[in-house]
Amino acid sequence: MESSKVIHAIYTDDDELMAAVKKVKAAKHHIEEVYTPFPVHGLDKAMGLAPTRIAIAAFLYGCVGITVAVVMMNFIMIDDWPQNIGGKPSFSYLENMPSFVPIMFEMTVFFAAHLMVITFYLRSRMWPFKKAENPDPRTTDDHFLMEIPVHGNAKDLKTLLSDTGAVEINIVDKEEEH
């Protein structure tokens, strides 16, 4: 079945990779994935990827954190076990809020940071004991790999990729890898 075949084009320079991605996208081919040993600035834009929504998630997680902090401090310090600490009576939350600001800040940062990491791992499908999906171990060292699905256009793709400076071009059946 030809739909499970992909072409792996390997590059040795990130600038060549960027130029190749732009040429492949200009030729109206879909790039499935690009594997790089380090982040390449502008690669997401060149591939046409949608912007990330992690900032929105971070804001929402921060809101959850500050809400938990306010409810927790109001319950602990005002309702459950009020204490006169340093001459500050615990009559209401608002009277004591200036001393609670550091706790509110820390809980906001704590929730945003930890929940963003968990969200990133779940969204990236990176859970414990998962087998690595890296198609070529050299992409963790000094090579860059572009993965393009083959739909009966293998010869044209090979020609295009060799013109872009690919040092190695392989047709791989993804069904056999799994």
N, C-alpha and C positions, 0 to 999 in steps of 0.2 A: 504494500500500500504506500503510495508515494506521498500522501499527506503527512505522514509521520517523519519524513526526511527533512533534515535541516542542513544548511551549509555553515560550517565553522570557518570563518576567516580570521587568521591570526596576524596581528601587527606587533611591531616592536617599539613603536613610538606613539605617544599620545596625540601629537599634532597630526600625524598621518591618520590615526583613527578618527579624529574629529573631521578631517577632510573627507574621509571615506564615508562616514555616517551621513554627511551632507550630500554627497554624490548619490549614495544609495537611496536616500529619502527623495532626492530630486528625480530619480528614475522611478519613483512610485513603488518601491519595494517596502514591505513591512519588516522592520527589524524586531525580532522577538525579544532579544536580550543582548546586553553588552557586559562582558566581565572584564574588570580592570583591577590591577593591584593597588591602586590608590584612587581617590576621587578625582575625576576630570571635570574641571570647571566648564560649564556650558553644555555638557553632554546631554543632560536631561532636556534642555531646550532644543538642541539639535535633533534629538530623537523624537521630539513632539510629545513628550510626556506631560500630563496634566500637572499643575502645581499641587504640592502637598497640602493637606488640611491639618497637619499636626499642630499648627499654631492655634487653630480653633479648638482642637481637642485640649491643648495645654491650658487655654483660657477657661474652658469648662471644668477641667480638672482642678484648676486653681480656685474656681468658685465653690466647688465641692469641698476643697480643703479649708477655705475660710469659713464656710458654713459649719463644718464639723468642729472647727476651733471655737467658734462663737457658742454653739450649742453645748460643747463639752465644758468650756470655762464657765458659762452661766450655770450649768447644772452643778459642777463640782464646787465652784467658789462662792456661788450665791445661794443656790437652793439646797444642795445636799449637806455641805459642811462649811458654812461661812466662818471665816476666821478674821480676826483683827490683826493684820500683818503691817507692822511699821506705822501704826496709828491710822490705817485706812479701813474704815468700817465697811462691811460688805452689805450695804442696804440695797444696792441695785447694780446691775451690770454697767450701765452708762456712767455711773460715778467712778467706777474702777477701770473703765476701758483704756485710758492711757497706759496703765501698767500691763494691760493684756496685748498691746500692739505687737511686741516682739513674738509672742506665741502665735498670734494670728498670721503674721508674716511667715514664720517658720513652717506652720502647717500648710499654708498656701503653696510654698515652694516644695515641701515634702510631697504633697499629693500630686502636684503637677509633674514633678520629676519622675516619681515612681510609676504613676499611671501612664505617663508618656512612654517609658521604657517598656512596660507591659504591652501597651498598645502597639508599639513598634514591632516587638517580637511576634505577637499574634498576627498582625497584618502582614508581616514578612514570612509567616508560617515557619518560624524558627523556634521550635520547642525542643526540650531536652531529648537527647538520644535520636534526633532526626539525622538521617544520613545526608551528607553534604551533596549539593546539587551542582557542584562546580564541574563543568565538562572537561577542563584541562588544568592540571595542577600548576602549570606555568603561569597562569593568570594571577596567582598569589605572589609571584616573584617579579617578573619583568616583562610579561607579554599581555597583550590585549586581545580579546576574542569577541567577534561580532557573530551573533547567531541569527540566521535568516531562514524562514521556512521555504521549502522547495515546492512549487506547484507546477511542475512540468517545464520550468524555465532554468534548469540547472546550468546549461551551457552558457546562456546569456549572463546569468549571475556570476559564474566563474570568470568570464571575460571581464565583466565590470569590476569585480573584486581584485583581479590581478592588475587591472589598470590603476586601481587606487593604492597599490603598494603593499598588498597582503603578502606576507612571506610564506604563508602556508594556507591552503584551502582544502578542506575535507568535507565530504558529504557523509553525514552520520544519520543512522536510523535511531530516532529517540525511543522507539519501542524496545530495541535491544538493550539500551542503556539501563532501563528500569527493570 
